Amino acid sequence: MTREEVSMFITLEGIEGSGKTTQITAIKKYLEAAGHGVVVTREPGATAIGQRIRSIVLDPENHDISPLCELLLYGADRAQHLAQVVVPALDAGKIVLCDRFADATRVYQGVARGLDMALIDAIHGMVVGPLTPDLTILFDLEPETGLSRTFKALENGQRESQESRFEKEALAFHAAVRSGYLALAQKEKQRFFVVDASLQPDEVFIQIKQGLATCLGIHI
């Protein structure tokens, strides 16, 4: 493979309002400037089927979705996403940048919702198999800060109000999500790179570039 054909799977994780979506475009441009082909994607909703699932799991009107139903819907989205987007892109030698992946399931449905982690791991094995991200960038900040950003974006029309089901969860839920992410990062230090997402976007991006250089040897 040429430099442009070295496939990598990079995932971005973090609580609501952590700035993942803002940074993913900048990361794509940076990687392309370094000579790489890049595919940007997300979970849920990267496929036509996934978009229909997204409209269900993120709709605040669907407040009565059970944790198990939520888990299975995310699993269905991921199965289609892998088959239709992620695996073909990796096979083509692309760098895949994904806004949320399997770690989100472990912390949202496992840690915060309280589902049996053995069940989550079993579904993960069936849906994902041996595929593991080469790098996971964790955008860390206090839940209060993240939610404040999110609600401001909702008020300004910069975020879809029809996709605010998780934002409406109690603060304790978001604190559990953050703790779950940090625990995963501590457990898998070689895969995770944690950035301070409370900083200004340009300062966050400086950290991200350091992570890409340190963890994957990518730099301009």
N, C-alpha and C positions, 0 to 999 in steps of 0.2 A: 504493500500500500504506500502511496505517496503521503506527504505531510497532510494534504487535504483530505485523505481517505482514512485517517486513524479515528475509528469510532470511539466515542466516549458517551457515558450516560451521566448527566449532571442533574441533580434534583435540588429544588429550592423548597425549604420548609419554614414554617413559623406561624405564630398566632395571627388572628385577624388584625389588620392594620400594621403589619410588620414591614411592609414595603417590598415584598417579593415581586409583585406584578410590575411595580415601577422600575425595578432594577433589571428585570429579565431582558428588556429591549436593549439596555446599555451593554449587558453581558454579550448578547448576540452580536452586536456591532463590534465589540472588542475582539471576540473570537474570530469573526469574519476578517477583521483587519490583520489577524495573526495567520490567516491563510486557511481557515477551516470552513467546511460546509456545516451549517447549523440548522437544526429543526427546532422550533419553539412549540411547545405543547403544554397541556394542562390537565389536571384532574380535579373534578369531573368535567366532562363536556367537550372533549377534543374530537369526537366523532358525531355523526348525525344521531346515532343511537345514544351516545353519551350525553349529548345536549338535552335529549328528552329526560334522561335520568337526572341531569343537573337541575332541570326545571322542577323536579319533584323534591330532591333532597335539600335544596337551598330555599325553597319557597316557605316563607314564614307562616303561611296559612296551614301548612302541613305539620303542625306542632305535635300531632299525635302519632308520628312515625315511631315505631318501636326501635330500640337499639339494634335488635337483630335484623329487622327489615332494612335499617340504614346500612348496616354492615354488608348485607347481601347486595344491595343496590350499588354500593361503591365497588364491590367485587365484580359485579356485572360490567360496570363502566370500565374498570381496569382491564378486564379480559378483552373487551372489544378494542380498547385503546392500544394495548400491547400488540394485538394481532394486526390492527389496521395502520398504526402510526409508528410506535416505538421500535418494534423489532425490524420492520422493513427499513427504517432510517438507519439503524445500527448496522444492519447487513449491507447497506449501501455506503458505509464508511463515514457517516455523519456524526457530528456531536449533537446529542439530543438534550435540550434544556427543558426540563419539566417542572411546572409550577404545581407542586405537591405530588407525592407518590405514596408508596406503602407505609412509610413512617407516619403519615397523617392518620392512617387507619389505626395504627397501634396506639397513638396517643389520644385521638378523638373518641374512637369507639372502644378502645381497650382501657386506657387510663381514666379518661374523663367519663365515659358512659358506664364503665365497670364490667364490660363483657369479658368472658374467660379468654385469657391470652392464648391458651392452647387452641381454642376454636379459631381465633384470628390467625394463628400460625398455620393451622391446617388449611384454611381457605387460601392463605397466602401461598402455601406450597402448591396448591392445585392451580391457582391463577397465574402466579408469577414464576414459579419454579426456581431455578438457580440464579436468575438474573438479579444482580445487585448493582446499585449505582456506583460509579467510580468515585464520585464526590457528591456529598450532600452539604449544601450551604444552609446553615440554620440562622435565620434572622431573629435574634433574641431581643426582647424588650418587655417592660412591665405591661401586664394586661390593661391596666388603666390607660396607659399611653396609646396602646394599639386601638382600643375601643373608642377613645376620644377621636383619633384620626378617622376611624371608620364612620362614626356618626356624623362627623363634619363632612366627609365625602358624600354620605347619603343626603345630607341637607343641601349640598351644593349640586346634587345631581350627577356627581362623578362616579357613583356606584349604584348598581341596580337595587332598588328597594325590594324587588321580587326575589332577591338572592340574599336575604339578610336573616335567615333562620338561625344561624349559629351566633350572629351578633347579638341576638336577643336572649342568649343563655346567660345565666347568672355569672357574676364575676368569679365565683369559686370554680366554675366550669373552665373558664379561660386560664385561671391560675393552675389548674390541674393539667391542662394541655401544655402550658409552658414547662411545668415541672417534668412532664413526661418526655418532652423533647430534650430537655437538658440531661435527663437521665440516659436517654439513648446516645446523646453526644458523648457523654462520659464513658459509656460502655463501648462505643465504637469510635474511638478517637482517630483512628487512621482514615476513616471514611468521612467524618464530619469536620466541617470548618465553621466555627461560630463567629458571627459578626455582631457588633453592637448596633442594632437597628434603631436605637434612639437618636443617633447622630443625623446630621444633614445628609441628603442623598449623595452628594459628591464625596463626603467623608466615608459613607458606607461603601461606595464603589471602590475607593482606594483599598479598603479592607478586602473586598472581593477579589481584586486583582492580585493582592498578596496571596490569597488563598489559592487562586488558580496557578500561580507560579510555584508556590510551596508544595502543593498537593499533586499537581499534574504536570508541572514544568512548562506551563503555557504563559508566555509573555511576549510583549512586542519590543 
